[in-house]
Amino acid sequence: RDRSVSRGLGDVYKRQLTGSVLALIIVFFMVFYTDSHKMLVYGENLDETAVTVDGEALSLEDIAFYVAYEETMIEKQAEIYSLSDADAYWKQYVGGENVKEAGKQAVLDMAVHDEIFYCMAKEEGLELSPEENAALVSKEGDFWADLTEEQKERLGVTEQKISDTMFRLALAEKYQTVLTERNSFDEEDHTYESYGVSGSNYKKILEDHTYSVNEKVWDKIDFGNVIVER
C-alpha cells in the first residue's frame, strides 16, 4: 500500500511538473508573439536601418523627412475629404490601393529614388547654385515651422537632420532636371516626370541599382501614427 501511495504521489508530481512546463511554454510564446508584433516608437529607434540602397544603409532617422512629409500630405487630403471623419480617408482604397499602405510605400520609393539620384549627382560634381540654396533654406524653414512641437518630438530628429535630407533631395531633383534636359533630343519620352519615382526612365535606371527593405523594422513602423495620430 505504501508503494502504491508513492506511485500515486509520483504521478501527481509528474502531472504537476508537466503542467508547469506547458504553462511556461505557453507564456513564452505569448510573450514572443506580443513582442514580435509590437510596433516600434519611431523617435526611439532612429538608428535602426529602414532600407539599404547600393550597400548604403538608410536609418529611420535618414528617412524621417519622407515619413513626416507623406503623413502630413495625406492628412491634408484627408481633411479635405472629410472634416468630420478624416480617419475614413486613411482607411479607404484609391485605385485598388489602401491609402495608408500606399503612403508607407511611397516613403521608401522616394527615399530610394533620391538616394540614387543624389549619389549620381555627386559623382558628376553637381552642386546647387546660390539661388537654389537660398530657396532651399526657405523651404526647410517652412517645413520645420509647419510641424507642431508634439510632432517634432514624436519624429525625434533635429532640424539640422531635416535640412540635411532636404539638401540631398534638392540635389537629386536637380539631377533629375539634368537628365531630362540631357536626353530631351531623344525620340523617347524624356519628360521630368519620366525620371520620377513612378517614371519609365527611372525604372530603367533602377535596374542597375540594388535596394533591400529591412522588413523586421519597417513592418513595425505604424505609418499614419508617427507624427499624425490615426
Salt bridges, closest charged atoms under 4 A:
ASP54 OD2 - HIS209 ND1 2.69
ASP62 OD1 - LYS161 NZ 2.71
GLU75 OE2 - ARG230 NH2 2.63
ASP87 OD2 - LYS91 NZ 3.04
ASP114 OD1 - HIS113 ND1 2.86
GLU115 OE1 - ARG168 NH2 2.78
GLU124 OE1 - ARG182 NH2 2.79
GLU132 OE1 - LYS174 NZ 2.83
GLU149 OE2 - LYS152 NZ 3.36
GLU188 OE1 - LYS204 NZ 3.20
ASP222 OD1 - LYS100 NZ 3.15
